[in-house]
């Protein structure tokens, strides 16, 4: 992960991201032990441990810690979020969806294990994610139940799946309105990013007003994340991205840069991130990690 260091009141984002990433990688490695049938566990681990920025688990841990919780309280959920994100990437890469050969700098899951096992690896990661949240030690069951409900909403027809369906239905259309584009991305990308932050807060025992405040922060960074993703698809190389570049142009997809141009898209992303950062002012220095993560979202190179 290449990170231009951002120092917010003595806080080093590069150091923070590096440390958090190492903690998350270790927890992910321990979360899934290979047993029989070996093939499916290997396929699940292949994608889960293939790298990636680990932004979703890091957001979850940061939100929990900002609100007075511990990393231990949020770690199972943080891993579960990465399992869900990973399964969505496995399914997104399938021939029936985006049909891609490269992900996180490696051949996609179905290229290595075949389509049948790739579908099942995604299914198994998704169900294990929910089990893993439910198995969180030392957190009141009522909080875990709230997290499970929100995860279900973020992943199903109300969230990721719904966004993906509208995305598929919009393919090949040149007259996609900005409202439709917003719907696609708030569901496909934003919903999972939002639950990363709100779940972290809930696990820490946050009040509902605090969860709402963090929802708004997450909605802003979620949209900014997608705008930057669309820009990087045009400006970055496959080597930088670890996935095929230029896919949107090739598929003639309507994207934020195709509607607004690159400059306006960048300005819009910066505006959303500034709003997200401003919304965290009540938390003072305790918000430094979430503020720096918001900045990272607009400045990232992959
Ligand atoms: C969730 C049940 C279920 C099915 C999946 C295929 C599908 C339905 C949804 C597509 C979701 C998808 C792939 C959205 C794109 C999100 C996105 C911008 C991913 C890239 O995230 P990064 O940049 O990737 O954080 P790394 O590799 O760094 O983790």
Boltz pocket constraint, residues with backbone or C-beta under 6 A from the ligand:
constraints:
  - pocket:
      binder: B
      contacts: [[A, 51], [A, 52], [A, 53], [A, 54], [A, 55], [A, 84], [A, 85], [A, 87], [A, 88], [A, 89], [A, 91], [A, 92], [A, 97], [A, 104], [A, 126], [A, 155], [A, 156], [A, 160], [A, 161], [A, 164], [A, 188], [A, 189], [A, 226], [A, 229], [A, 302]]
      max_distance: 6.0
